[in-house]
């Protein structure tokens, strides 16, 4: 069953990430300084939709393997092309300027981490490739944990495992944030390539727990008009003011889980906002946009150092947005969607008793972890 409001919510989160990275180059956009928390919204959304779509279907190792192949098809092709773009564009600019490449080109070890999508597991000492795909790396391996848990466990045992993963991830994320002094810098709960996997565990399995209880009263009650508006307002407040109140960012996974729960019926005033055509478009290209917007950050940084007037910086921001959307649209249409559909078709054919795939069989597998899920 398609949930359009969550598709739109994912698109809004991707756009917030874009503006967060604009802020890193252009101080005039300081209002988006907590946009990094949108990654945690991605994790919660993914956990909710994946658990709802696949939780009851992963019954043996064969289905678990097919699930991982589908997730690979969802993440890897766009990730690898976006990573290449994020290296090629600044490298070309430096080459034209006859400047040393410095750390723009990844080392052999960093390249291996990018190709194997392990750059989010503390295998490197810095953000590499797109500098944001650490989250895709973490999510891919958390998918594996989820698949194993679903194949091996049922009922209360599975719920207990999900709760344990979420609690362990959250506790570690908070402890690491405090011990590394992130809160003192105004960015609590902000681990990335090193310990971002803790945030992924907390968010993904928090979302999975919401999916497990989506027919229970606490979740369905949040889908009503007033609770939904309050959940949305709470999430907005945390993103807006997390830097002003030490530790407020630690509430983000809970607020995002409540927001996702409030949209679980795909109805209500906030749901209608995210069902709009612009939000739906953003949702469709959200993963490509999230990845490829990093490709324009280097040119923006160079321009921002040379032309610093408000008019120039507004023009630079507009140019980055145009470049990001153009590249994202191309990446989605030429790489992400066709690769996903082709690999999903192979999986459907392999799982089909007759060994033949059809459009109907391919569509049985949710093709987008933001929109498709089944209600049981």
VOBA-1610 file (N, C-alpha, C; in pm, whole numbers, padded with zeros to 5 digits, always signed):
BEGIN
Unk+00085-00120+00000Unk+00000+00000+00000Unk+00088+00124+00000Unk+00064+00216-00094Unk+00149+00333-00109Unk+00113+00439-00007Unk+00215+00494+00058Unk+00194+00603+00152Unk+00257+00728+00093Unk+00174+00812+00030Unk+00224+00929-00042Unk+00283+01033+00051Unk+00228+01048+00171Unk+00277+01151+00261Unk+00421+01123+00305Unk+00456+00996+00321Unk+00594+00963+00359Unk+00691+00984+00244Unk+00642+00965+00121Unk+00723+00999+00005Unk+00756+01147+00007Unk+00655+01231+00032Unk+00678+01374+00038Unk+00766+01416+00154Unk+00748+01349+00268Unk+00830+01379+00385Unk+00977+01350+00356Unk+01002+01241+00288Unk+01141+01209+00251Unk+01198+01317+00160Unk+01116+01366+00068Unk+01163+01473-00019Unk+01197+01600+00058Unk+01113+01633+00155Unk+01139+01752+00237Unk+01269+01735+00316Unk+01293+01614+00366Unk+01417+01589+00440Unk+01539+01606+00350Unk+01530+01557+00226Unk+01641+01572+00133Unk+01669+01719+00104Unk+01563+01798+00088Unk+01580+01940+00062Unk+01643+02011+00181Unk+01606+01969+00302Unk+01666+02027+00421Unk+01816+01999+00427Unk+01856+01880+00385Unk+01999+01848+00379Unk+02071+01939+00281Unk+02008+01965+00167Unk+02069+02055+00068Unk+02092+02193+00130Unk+01992+02246+00198Unk+02006+02378+00259Unk+02106+02376+00375Unk+02115+02263+00444Unk+02217+02250+00549Unk+02357+02265+00489Unk+02381+02203+00376Unk+02513+02213+00314Unk+02535+02351+00250Unk+02427+02416+00208Unk+02440+02555+00167Unk+02487+02640+00284Unk+02430+02615+00401Unk+02469+02689+00522Unk+02618+02673+00551Unk+02672+02555+00525Unk+02813+02530+00553Unk+02904+02617+00466Unk+02852+02658+00350Unk+02930+02745+00262Unk+02890+02891+00274Unk+02762+02915+00303Unk+02710+03052+00307Unk+02648+03080+00443Unk+02716+03154+00530Unk+02667+03178+00667Unk+02529+03242+00673Unk+02484+03305+00568Unk+02354+03369+00569Unk+02238+03273+00584Unk+02266+03144+00569Unk+02161+03043+00580Unk+02170+02968+00713Unk+02209+03038+00818Unk+02229+02976+00948Unk+02102+02912+01004Unk+01986+02952+00953Unk+01860+02896+01003Unk+01851+02746+00977Unk+01933+02696+00885Unk+01930+02553+00852Unk+02047+02477+00915Unk+02108+02533+01015Unk+02229+02474+01071Unk+02205+02338+01135Unk+02082+02307+01173Unk+02051+02177+01232Unk+01994+02079+01130Unk+02010+02112+01003Unk+01955+02026+00898Unk+02016+01888+00893Unk+02132+01870+00957Unk+02194+01737+00959Unk+02103+01634+01026Unk+02010+01680+01110Unk+01919+01587+01178Unk+01820+01523+01082Unk+01808+01578+00961Unk+01719+01517+00863Unk+01764+01375+00828Unk+01894+01347+00846Unk+01943+01211+00821Unk+01875+01113+00916Unk+01852+01155+01039Unk+01785+01067+01136Unk+01639+01045+01097Unk+01578+01145+01034Unk+01443+01127+00982Unk+01444+01023+00869Unk+01545+01028+00783Unk+01561+00925+00680Unk+01565+00786+00743Unk+01644+00772+00848Unk+01660+00641+00911Unk+01527+00590+00967Unk+01454+00677+01036Unk+01325+00636+01094Unk+01226+00600+00984Unk+01219+00682+00880Unk+01131+00653+00767Unk+01164+00519+00704Unk+01291+00496+00682Unk+01334+00372+00619Unk+01298+00251+00705Unk+01322+00261+00835Unk+01290+00151+00925Unk+01142+00120+00926Unk+01060+00225+00926Unk+00915+00204+00928Unk+00867+00137+00800Unk+00909+00189+00687Unk+00857+00137+00560Unk+00915+00000+00528Unk+01044-00020+00553Unk+01104-00151+00524Unk+01043-00258+00614Unk+01026-00229+00742Unk+00968-00329+00832Unk+00823-00358+00793Unk+00749-00255+00753Unk+00611-00277+00714Unk+00600-00355+00584Unk+00693-00333+00492Unk+00687-00398+00362Unk+00744-00538+00363Unk+00849-00560+00441Unk+00921-00687+00432Unk+00915-00773+00559Unk+00878-00715+00672Unk+00886-00788+00797Unk+00820-00924+00794Unk+00702-00932+00734Unk+00628-01060+00731Unk+00671-01150+00616Unk+00754-01098+00526Unk+00790-01174+00407Unk+00925-01244+00418Unk+01010-01198+00509Unk+01143-01256+00521Unk+01137-01378+00613Unk+01114-01493+00551Unk+01093-01616+00628Unk+01209-01714+00623Unk+01297-01699+00525Unk+01411-01791+00515Unk+01530-01719+00451Unk+01643-01789+00446Unk+01766-01728+00397Unk+01755-01686+00251Unk+01680-01762+00171Unk+01664-01728+00029Unk+01596-01593+00013Unk+01489-01571+00088Unk+01420-01443+00080Unk+01503-01331+00141Unk+01581-01365+00244Unk+01670-01267+00303Unk+01776-01221+00204Unk+01831-01316+00127Unk+01931-01281+00026Unk+01870-01195-00084Unk+01750-01233-00129Unk+01681-01154-00232Unk+01655-01013-00183Unk+01618-00999-00057Unk+01595-00867+00002Unk+01722-00783-00004Unk+01836-00842+00030Unk+01962-00768+00029Unk+02001-00728-00113Unk+01973-00814-00210Unk+02002-00778-00349Unk+01918-00658-00390Unk+01791-00658-00351Unk+01705-00544-00383Unk+01756-00416-00316Unk+01800-00427-00194Unk+01851-00308-00125Unk+01980-00259-00190Unk+02063-00354-00235Unk+02184-00318-00309Unk+02147-00240-00435Unk+02045-00290-00507Unk+01999-00224-00628Unk+01947-00083-00597Unk+01890-00067-00482Unk+01835+00063-00442Unk+01945+00163-00412Unk+02054+00119-00350Unk+02154+00211-00298Unk+02281+00223-00382Unk+02337+00110-00426Unk+02474+00113-00479Unk+02491+00185-00611Unk+02410+00160-00714Unk+02437+00225-00843Unk+02442+00378-00834Unk+02342+00438-00770Unk+02340+00584-00758Unk+02457+00631-00670Unk+02487+00556-00566Unk+02597+00591-00477Unk+02729+00595-00551Unk+02756+00496-00634Unk+02887+00489-00699Unk+02901+00596-00805Unk+02794+00625-00880Unk+02800+00730-00982Unk+02812+00868-00916Unk+02734+00892-00810Unk+02743+01019-00740Unk+02881+01039-00678Unk+02940+00932-00625Unk+03074+00941-00567Unk+03176+00980-00674Unk+03162+00922-00794Unk+03253+00956-00904Unk+03239+01103-00942Unk+03115+01151-00948Unk+03092+01292-00981Unk+03153+01385-00876Unk+03139+01346-00749Unk+03188+01431-00640Unk+03341+01434-00633Unk+03406+01341-00699Unk+03551+01344-00711Unk+03591+01414-00841Unk+03521+01383-00949Unk+03560+01434-01080Unk+03545+01584-01093Unk+03437+01641-01039Unk+03412+01785-01057Unk+03519+01871-00989Unk+03548+01851-00860Unk+03655+01932-00800Unk+03793+01901-00858Unk+03817+01773-00896Unk+03946+01737-00956Unk+03965+01810-01088Unk+03859+01818-01168Unk+03868+01889-01296Unk+03893+02037-01274Unk+03828+02096-01175Unk+03849+02238-01146Unk+03993+02265-01104Unk+04047+02178-01021Unk+04185+02195-00976Unk+04283+02174-01090Unk+04253+02077-01176Unk+04341+02052-01290Unk+04344+02171-01384Unk+04227+02232-01409Unk+04221+02349-01496Unk+04299+02465-01436Unk+04297+02475-01304Unk+04370+02582-01235Unk+04516+02545-01212Unk+04555+02424-01257Unk+04691+02373-01239Unk+04731+02375-01091Unk+04636+02336-01008Unk+04659+02330-00864Unk+04672+02184-00822Unk+04742+02158-00713Unk+04754+02019-00665Unk+04618+01965-00623Unk+04599+01836-00645Unk+04470+01775-00614Unk+04446+01758-00465Unk+04553+01755-00386Unk+04537+01743-00242Unk+04459+01618-00203Unk+04357+01636-00119Unk+04279+01523-00072Unk+04150+01503-00151Unk+04139+01570-00265Unk+04018+01557-00346Unk+04003+01415-00399Unk+04113+01357-00446Unk+04110+01221-00499Unk+04132+01123-00384Unk+04042+01028-00366Unk+04057+00933-00255Unk+04175+00840-00273Unk+04229+00793-00162Unk+04336+00694-00166Unk+04280+00559-00210Unk+04369+00463-00230Unk+04323+00330-00271Unk+04234+00267-00164Unk+04270+00288-00037Unk+04188+00235+00072Unk+04052+00301+00078Unk+04050+00433+00056Unk+03923+00504+00057Unk+03837+00465-00063Unk+03901+00442-00176Unk+03827+00396-00295Unk+03763+00261-00270Unk+03837+00171-00207Unk+03783+00040-00173Unk+03663+00053-00079Unk+03672+00144+00016Unk+03561+00166+00109Unk+03439+00219+00036Unk+03459+00310-00060Unk+03348+00363-00138Unk+03282+00253-00220Unk+03362+00174-00287Unk+03308+00069-00374Unk+03234-00036-00293Unk+03285-00071-00176Unk+03221-00173-00092Unk+03115-00113+00000Unk+03094+00016-00008Unk+02998+00087+00078Unk+03025+00061+00226Unk+03151+00063+00263Unk+03187+00046+00404Unk+03241+00176+00464Unk+03228+00287+00389Unk+03286+00413+00435Unk+03214+00469+00556Unk+03098+00412+00592Unk+03027+00458+00710Unk+03050+00372+00832Unk+03143+00278+00820Unk+03168+00184+00931Unk+03303+00211+00997Unk+03347+00335+00994Unk+03473+00377+01056Unk+03593+00308+00992Unk+03585+00282+00862Unk+03697+00222+00790Unk+03788+00328+00730Unk+03745+00453+00733Unk+03824+00564+00681Unk+03834+00672+00788Unk+03921+00768+00765Unk+03946+00871+00867Unk+03882+01004+00834Unk+03801+01007+00727Unk+03734+01131+00688Unk+03615+01097+00600Unk+03530+01198+00576Unk+03421+01179+00481Unk+03479+01170+00341Unk+03443+01068+00268Unk+03497+01048+00133Unk+03383+01033+00033Unk+03418+01039-00095Unk+03316+01026-00199Unk+03220+01142-00196Unk+03093+01114-00178Unk+02993+01221-00170Unk+02998+01294-00038Unk+03065+01238+00060Unk+03074+01292+00197Unk+02942+01281+00272Unk+02837+01229+00209Unk+02711+01207+00280Unk+02666+01061+00271Unk+02730+00984+00181Unk+02683+00846+00161Unk+02727+00753+00273Unk+02792+00806+00376Unk+02816+00724+00495Unk+02684+00669+00548Unk+02577+00749+00533Unk+02447+00706+00584Unk+02390+00591+00500Unk+02412+00594+00368Unk+02369+00483+00283Unk+02448+00358+00316Unk+02577+00377+00346Unk+02661+00265+00387Unk+02607+00201+00515Unk+02580+00283+00614Unk+02529+00232+00741Unk+02394+00163+00721Unk+02309+00225+00639Unk+02176+00170+00620Unk+02182+00033+00552Unk+02272+00018+00457Unk+02282-00110+00386Unk+02316-00223+00483Unk+02411-00198+00573Unk+02451-00303+00666Unk+02350-00321+00779Unk+02277-00217+00811Unk+02167-00233+00907Unk+02054-00314+00844Unk+02035-00300+00712Unk+01940-00387+00641Unk+01974-00534+00665Unk+02104-00564+00661Unk+02145-00703+00682Unk+02109-00750+00822Unk+02130-00664+00923Unk+02093-00698+01060Unk+01942-00721+01068Unk+01866-00634+01005Unk+01721-00647+01002Unk+01679-00779+00937Unk+01739-00813+00823Unk+01702-00935+00752Unk+01730-01058+00837Unk+01845-01062+00902Unk+01878-01176+00987Unk+01779-01189+01102Unk+01746-01074+01163Unk+01651-01076+01275Unk+01515-01127+01229Unk+01471-01085+01110Unk+01340-01127+01061Unk+01338-01275+01026Unk+01446-01325+00968Unk+01452-01466+00931Unk+01455-01555+01054Unk+01526-01512+01157Unk+01548-01596+01274Unk+01442-01581+01383Unk+01375-01465+01388Unk+01288-01437+01502Unk+01146-01407+01457Unk+01052-01433+01546Unk+00912-01405+01520Unk+00848-01342+01645Unk+00737-01274+01624Unk+00658-01225+01736Unk+00733-01139+01835Unk+00715-01172+01963Unk+00774-01091+02069Unk+00926-01093+02067Unk+00984-01204+02024Unk+01130-01212+02018Unk+01185-01111+01918Unk+01115-01097+01805Unk+01159-01000+01704Unk+01144-00858+01757Unk+01032-00829+01821Unk+01011-00696+01877Unk+01117-00663+01982Unk+01149-00762+02064Unk+01253-00742+02166Unk+01388-00713+02101Unk+01418-00782+01991Unk+01545-00759+01920Unk+01547-00619+01862Unk+01437-00577+01797Unk+01431-00443+01742Unk+01451-00338+01851Unk+01385-00357+01964Unk+01397-00262+02074Unk+01539-00257+02128Unk+01603-00373+02135Unk+01741-00379+02184Unk+01835-00306+02090Unk+01822-00331+01959Unk+01906-00261+01861Unk+01886-00111+01869Unk+01760-00068+01879Unk+01732+00075+01886Unk+01791+00137+02012Unk+01776+00069+02125Unk+01826+00122+02252Unk+01978+00126+02255Unk+02042+00020+02208Unk+02189+00017+02205Unk+02242+00127+02113Unk+02184+00138+01993Unk+02229+00241+01900Unk+02212+00381+01957Unk+02096+00407+02017Unk+02070+00539+02072Unk+02164+00571+02189Unk+02181+00475+02279Unk+02268+00497+02395Unk+02411+00526+02351Unk+02460+00448+02255Unk+02595+00471+02205Unk+02607+00606+02134Unk+02504+00642+02056Unk+02509+00769+01984Unk+02515+00887+02081Unk+02436+00881+02187Unk+02438+00988+02286Unk+02571+00992+02359Unk+02619+00876+02400Unk+02746+00870+02473Unk+02861+00922+02388Unk+02866+00881+02262Unk+02972+00925+02172Unk+02963+01076+02150Unk+02843+01126+02132Unk+02824+01270+02111Unk+02874+01350+02230Unk+02845+01302+02350Unk+02889+01372+02471Unk+03039+01358+02493Unk+03092+01239+02472Unk+03233+01215+02498Unk+03324+01284+02397Unk+03274+01306+02275Unk+03355+01371+02172Unk+03335+01523+02169Unk+03253+01573+02260Unk+03235+01718+02271Unk+03151+01781+02161Unk+03071+01702+02092Unk+02990+01757+01983Unk+02889+01859+02034Unk+02833+01835+02153Unk+02733+01927+02205Unk+02792+02064+02236Unk+02918+02065+02278Unk+02984+02192+02306Unk+02998+02276+02180Unk+02999+02210+02064Unk+03009+02280+01936Unk+02872+02312+01877Unk+02767+02280+01952Unk+02633+02309+01905Unk+02578+02210+01804Unk+02633+02089+01802Unk+02585+01988+01706Unk+02579+01851+01772Unk+02494+01839+01872Unk+02474+01710+01937Unk+02421+01609+01836Unk+02452+01484+01861Unk+02395+01374+01783Unk+02431+01390+01635Unk+02560+01410+01608Unk+02599+01444+01471Unk+02710+01354+01415Unk+02733+01237+01473Unk+02837+01148+01421Unk+02809+01111+01277Unk+02915+01096+01196Unk+02895+01063+01055Unk+02971+00937+01016Unk+03084+00953+00946Unk+03155+00836+00892Unk+03215+00747+01000Unk+03232+00800+01119Unk+03297+00722+01224Unk+03196+00640+01305Unk+03100+00710+01366Unk+03003+00641+01450Unk+02858+00669+01411Unk+02840+00712+01287Unk+02704+00737+01240Unk+02617+00613+01239Unk+02680+00497+01237Unk+02603+00371+01239Unk+02520+00359+01366Unk+02562+00425+01473Unk+02482+00421+01596Unk+02350+00496+01576Unk+02355+00608+01505Unk+02233+00682+01473Unk+02143+00601+01381Unk+02205+00528+01290Unk+02127+00446+01197Unk+02055+00333+01271Unk+02125+00267+01362Unk+02061+00162+01441Unk+01942+00217+01518Unk+01964+00331+01584Unk+01858+00389+01666Unk+01738+00429+01581Unk+01763+00500+01472Unk+01653+00548+01390Unk+01582+00438+01314Unk+01658+00350+01251Unk+01597+00245+01169Unk+01511+00153+01255Unk+01565+00104+01364Unk+01487+00010+01445Unk+01380+00081+01527Unk+01397+00211+01552Unk+01288+00287+01610Unk+01170+00293+01514Unk+01200+00319+01387Unk+01096+00318+01285Unk+01034+00181+01266Unk+01118+00077+01275Unk+01068-00061+01262Unk+00970-00094+01375Unk+00999-00043+01495Unk+00907-00066+01607Unk+00773+00003+01584Unk+00776+00124+01528Unk+00650+00193+01496Unk+00571+00108+01398Unk+00638+00047+01299Unk+00570-00038+01202Unk+00509-00161+01269Unk+00580-00219+01365Unk+00529-00337+01434Unk+00401-00306+01512Unk+00388-00182+01560Unk+00272-00144+01642Unk+00178-00050+01568Unk+00185-00048+01435Unk+00109+00052+01361Unk-00042+00037+01372Unk-00090-00081+01412Unk-00234-00100+01430Unk-00277-00083+01575Unk-00182-00053+01663Unk-00214-00036+01804Unk-00258+00108+01834Unk-00332+00124+01942Unk-00391+00253+01976Unk-00290+00368+01987Unk-00172+00350+02051Unk-00080+00463+02063Unk-00036+00519+01928Unk-00022+00432+01828Unk+00019+00479+01695Unk-00099+00538+01619Unk-00211+00469+01620Unk-00326+00520+01545Unk-00376+00652+01603Unk-00360+00670+01735Unk-00404+00796+01797Unk-00324+00915+01745Unk-00196+00892+01713Unk-00112+01000+01663Unk-00154+01046+01524Unk-00229+00961+01453Unk-00271+00996+01317Unk-00390+01092+01316Unk-00447+01121+01432Unk-00557+01217+01436Unk-00505+01359+01415Unk-00596+01448+01384Unk-00559+01584+01341Unk-00467+01657+01440Unk-00511+01672+01565Unk-00434+01750+01662Unk-00301+01683+01696Unk-00300+01552+01730Unk-00170+01488+01757Unk-00075+01495+01638Unk-00128+01486+01516Unk-00043+01494+01398Unk+00021+01633+01388Unk-00058+01736+01409Unk-00004+01872+01405Unk+00100+01894+01515Unk+00074+01839+01633Unk+00170+01853+01743Unk+00299+01778+01713Unk+00289+01660+01653Unk+00408+01583+01617Unk+00490+01659+01514Unk+00425+01718+01417Unk+00494+01795+01314Unk+00561+01918+01375Unk+00488+01987+01462Unk+00544+02107+01527Unk+00664+02072+01613Unk+00657+01960+01683Unk+00769+01917+01768Unk+00893+01888+01685Unk+00874+01818+01573Unk+00987+01787+01487Unk+01049+01915+01431Unk+00966+02008+01389Unk+01016+02136+01337Unk+01091+02213+01444Unk+01038+02213+01565Unk+01102+02288+01674Unk+01241+02233+01704Unk+01254+02102+01703Unk+01385+02042+01731Unk+01485+02079+01623Unk+01442+02070+01496Unk+01532+02105+01387Unk+01568+02254+01391Unk+01476+02338+01431Unk+01501+02482+01434Unk+01588+02526+01551Unk+01572+02461+01667Unk+01634+02515+01789Unk+01733+02420+01857Unk+01771+02311+01793Unk+01858+02213+01859Unk+01992+02274+01902Unk+02041+02372+01829Unk+02170+02432+01863Unk+02161+02528+01981Unk+02040+02567+02018Unk+02021+02664+02126Unk+02004+02599+02262Unk+01960+02475+02263Unk+01937+02404+02389Unk+02020+02276+02387Unk+02122+02272+02470Unk+02212+02156+02472Unk+02133+02028+02500Unk+02150+01932+02412Unk+02085+01803+02430Unk+01951+01790+02362Unk+01896+01901+02310Unk+01766+01893+02244Unk+01770+01799+02123Unk+01884+01795+02056Unk+01898+01708+01939Unk+01878+01561+01975Unk+01903+01526+02101Unk+01885+01386+02142Unk+01738+01343+02136Unk+01649+01439+02132Unk+01506+01407+02123Unk+01461+01384+01979Unk+01549+01412+01883Unk+01510+01405+01741Unk+01456+01268+01700Unk+01523+01156+01734Unk+01469+01027+01689Unk+01329+00999+01741Unk+01300+01042+01861Unk+01168+01020+01919Unk+01063+01108+01849Unk+01100+01234+01825Unk+01007+01324+01756Unk+00980+01277+01614Unk+01083+01228+01548Unk+01066+01180+01410Unk+00983+01052+01408Unk+01002+00966+01507Unk+00921+00844+01514Unk+00773+00880+01534Unk+00748+00981+01618Unk+00609+01025+01639Unk+00551+01085+01512Unk+00633+01161+01439Unk+00586+01220+01313Unk+00552+01112+01211Unk+00640+01013+01198Unk+00615+00903+01105Unk+00489+00827+01146Unk+00473+00802+01276Unk+00352+00734+01324Unk+00226+00815+01291Unk+00237+00948+01300Unk+00121+01032+01273Unk+00080+01030+01127Unk+00173+00991+01039Unk+00144+00984+00896Unk+00114+00842+00850Unk+00105+00750+00944Unk+00090+00608+00909Unk-00041+00578+00838Unk-00145+00661+00857Unk-00272+00638+00789Unk-00282+00717+00659Unk-00180+00796+00630Unk-00173+00875+00507Unk-00289+00974+00496Unk-00334+01027+00609Unk-00441+01125+00609Unk-00414+01232+00713Unk-00482+01344+00702Unk-00463+01453+00797Unk-00400+01574+00731Unk-00397+01688+00801Unk-00348+01813+00741Unk-00200+01809+00702Unk-00117+01748+00785Unk+00025+01739+00752Unk+00046+01642+00636Unk-00028+01533+00637Unk-00019+01437+00527Unk-00054+01503+00395Unk-00156+01587+00395Unk-00195+01654+00271Unk-00085+01748+00221Unk-00015+01810+00313Unk+00097+01896+00276Unk+00203+01817+00198Unk+00235+01698+00248Unk+00338+01618+00184Unk+00287+01538+00064Unk+00157+01541+00042Unk+00101+01476-00076Unk+00095+01569-00196Unk+00138+01692-00179Unk+00137+01788-00289Unk+00233+01745-00399Unk+00212+01793-00520Unk+00294+01751-00634Unk+00441+01787-00616Unk+00476+01908-00568Unk+00618+01938-00547Unk+00684+01843-00447Unk+00613+01813-00339Unk+00667+01721-00238Unk+00685+01582-00296Unk+00591+01538-00379Unk+00601+01406-00440Unk+00719+01398-00536Unk+00741+01506-00611Unk+00857+01508-00700Unk+00986+01501-00619Unk+00993+01581-00514Unk+01111+01578-00428Unk+01133+01437-00371Unk+01024+01373-00332Unk+01036+01238-00278Unk+01090+01140-00379Unk+01048+01152-00505Unk+01092+01057-00606Unk+01241+01067-00633Unk+01297+01189-00625Unk+01440+01205-00654Unk+01522+01223-00526Unk+01461+01200-00410Unk+01524+01235-00282Unk+01660+01169-00262Unk+01672+01040-00293Unk+01800+00972-00271Unk+01907+01028-00364Unk+01872+01045-00492Unk+01968+01102-00587Unk+02006+01244-00548Unk+01907+01323-00504Unk+01935+01460-00462Unk+02026+01462-00340Unk+01997+01376-00244Unk+02078+01367-00123Unk+02223+01339-00157Unk+02246+01248-00251Unk+02383+01210-00286Unk+02454+01316-00368Unk+02387+01362-00472Unk+02459+01438-00573Unk+02473+01586-00540Unk+02397+01637-00441Unk+02413+01778-00407Unk+02555+01809-00360Unk+02626+01707-00312Unk+02764+01729-00268Unk+02855+01765-00384Unk+02817+01727-00506Unk+02901+01755-00622Unk+02914+01905-00648Unk+02816+01982-00605Unk+02819+02126-00629Unk+02876+02204-00511Unk+02908+02133-00403Unk+02958+02205-00286Unk+03097+02263-00307Unk+03183+02191-00377Unk+03319+02243-00399Unk+03317+02368-00486Unk+03248+02367-00602Unk+03239+02492-00679Unk+03178+02607-00599Unk+03078+02576-00518Unk+03015+02680-00437Unk+03115+02737-00337Unk+03193+02648-00274Unk+03292+02695-00177Unk+03395+02787-00240Unk+03440+02753-00360Unk+03537+02837-00430Unk+03476+02973-00462Unk+03352+02971-00513Unk+03286+03096-00548Unk+03259+03181-00424Unk+03219+03117-00314Unk+03184+03190-00193Unk+03305+03262-00133Unk+03425+03210-00157Unk+03546+03276-00105Unk+03583+03398-00189Unk+03545+03399-00317Unk+03583+03509-00406Unk+03479+03618-00412Unk+03352+03579-00412Unk+03244+03677-00423Unk+03157+03666-00299Unk+03169+03764-00212Unk+03109+03754-00078Unk+02992+03849-00054Unk+02954+03928-00152Unk+02842+04020-00131Unk+02713+03940-00118Unk+02612+03997-00051Unk+02484+03925-00037Unk+02423+03886-00171Unk+02432+03973-00271Unk+02375+03942-00402Unk+02450+03826-00465Unk+02583+03830-00455Unk+02664+03723-00513Unk+02636+03590-00445Unk+02622+03591-00313Unk+02598+03466-00241Unk+02459+03411-00269Unk+02362+03501-00291Unk+02229+03454-00329Unk+02233+03388-00466Unk+02310+03448-00557Unk+02325+03389-00691Unk+02397+03256-00683Unk+02498+03248-00597Unk+02573+03122-00581Unk+02483+03012-00526Unk+02400+03047-00428Unk+02308+02948-00371Unk+02208+02901-00476Unk+02155+02996-00555Unk+02060+02959-00659Unk+02125+02868-00762Unk+02250+02897-00796Unk+02320+02814-00893Unk+02345+02673-00839Unk+02378+02663-00709Unk+02399+02531-00650Unk+02269+02451-00650Unk+02157+02517-00618Unk+02029+02448-00619Unk+01995+02398-00759Unk+02017+02484-00859Unk+01989+02443-00997Unk+02077+02325-01037Unk+02205+02334-01007Unk+02297+02227-01042Unk+02261+02098-00969Unk+02224+02108-00842Unk+02189+01990-00762Unk+02066+01920-00820Unk+01963+01999-00854Unk+01841+01939-00906Unk+01863+01882-01046Unk+01943+01949-01126Unk+01970+01898-01261Unk+02043+01765-01254Unk+02145+01758-01171Unk+02221+01634-01157Unk+02136+01524-01094Unk+02054+01561-00994Unk+01970+01462-00927Unk+01868+01403-01023Unk+01807+01488-01104Unk+01708+01440-01200Unk+01772+01344-01300Unk+01892+01379-01346Unk+01963+01293-01440Unk+02004+01161-01374Unk+02055+01170-01252Unk+02097+01049-01182Unk+01980+00956-01157Unk+01867+01013-01119Unk+01748+00931-01093Unk+01699+00863-01220Unk+01689+00939-01328Unk+01632+00884-01452Unk+01727+00792-01526Unk+01857+00820-01519Unk+01953+00743-01598Unk+02019+00630-01521Unk+02022+00640-01388Unk+02095+00541-01310Unk+02008+00475-01204Unk+01959+00555-01110Unk+01890+00497-00994Unk+01770+00412-01034Unk+01674+00471-01105Unk+01552+00399-01137Unk+01574+00281-01233Unk+01646+00299-01346Unk+01663+00184-01436Unk+01743+00069-01375Unk+01846+00101-01298Unk+01925-00006-01234Unk+01841-00080-01131Unk+01764-00007-01054Unk+01679-00070-00953Unk+01577-00161-01019Unk+01513-00111-01124Unk+01411-00192-01191Unk+01470-00316-01256Unk+01587-00302-01316Unk+01648-00417-01383Unk+01689-00524-01282Unk+01755-00482-01174Unk+01799-00581-01075Unk+01681-00642-01003Unk+01578-00561-00974Unk+01458-00617-00913Unk+01391-00718-01006Unk+01397-00692-01136Unk+01343-00787-01232Unk+01418-00919-01228Unk+01549-00913-01217Unk+01628-01037-01205Unk+01591-01114-01079Unk+01573-01040-00969Unk+01537-01107-00844Unk+01399-01172-00857Unk+01303-01099-00914Unk+01169-01155-00932Unk+01173-01279-01019Unk+01256-01278-01123Unk+01268-01394-01211Unk+01329-01512-01136Unk+01429-01484-01054Unk+01494-01593-00980Unk+01400-01655-00877Unk+01311-01573-00818Unk+01220-01624-00716Unk+01094-01686-00775Unk+01068-01658-00903Unk+00947-01709-00966Unk+00958-01860-00986Unk+00856-01936-00951Unk+00859-02081-00972Unk+00884-02120-01117Unk+00835-02040-01211Unk+00851-02072-01353Unk+00981-02018-01410Unk+01051-01935-01327Unk+01176-01876-01373Unk+01156-01760-01467Unk+01030-01714-01481Unk+01001-01603-01570Unk+00949-01485-01488Unk+00994-01368-01523Unk+00948-01248-01454Unk+00839-01182-01535Unk+00762-01103-01470Unk+00659-01024-01537Unk+00648-00892-01466Unk+00579-00799-01526Unk+00562-00669-01460Unk+00493-00685-01326Unk+00398-00774-01321Unk+00326-00795-01196Unk+00416-00849-01088Unk+00507-00941-01126Unk+00594-00999-01026Unk+00696-00897-00976Unk+00747-00818-01068Unk+00845-00718-01025Unk+00780-00622-00927Unk+00657-00584-00950Unk+00593-00485-00863Unk+00558-00539-00727Unk+00570-00671-00709Unk+00542-00726-00577Unk+00644-00678-00476Unk+00764-00652-00521Unk+00868-00604-00431Unk+00864-00453-00425Unk+00855-00394-00307Unk+00854-00249-00299Unk+00978-00193-00365Unk+00960-00103-00458Unk+01074-00049-00532Unk+01133+00074-00467Unk+01066+00129-00372Unk+01114+00250-00309Unk+01087+00243-00161Unk+01192+00250-00080Unk+01174+00232+00063Unk+01112+00355+00128Unk+01061+00448+00052Unk+00988+00561+00111Unk+00838+00548+00094Unk+00793+00467+00000Unk+00653+00476-00035Unk+00574+00347-00022Unk+00635+00236-00053Unk+00555+00113-00064Unk+00566+00029+00061Unk+00452-00009+00116Unk+00451-00099+00230Unk+00317-00170+00234Unk+00313-00276+00310Unk+00189-00350+00322Unk+00138-00341+00465Unk+00008-00320+00477Unk-00055-00316+00609Unk-00118-00452+00636Unk-00086-00509+00749Unk-00141-00640+00783Unk-00233-00630+00902
//
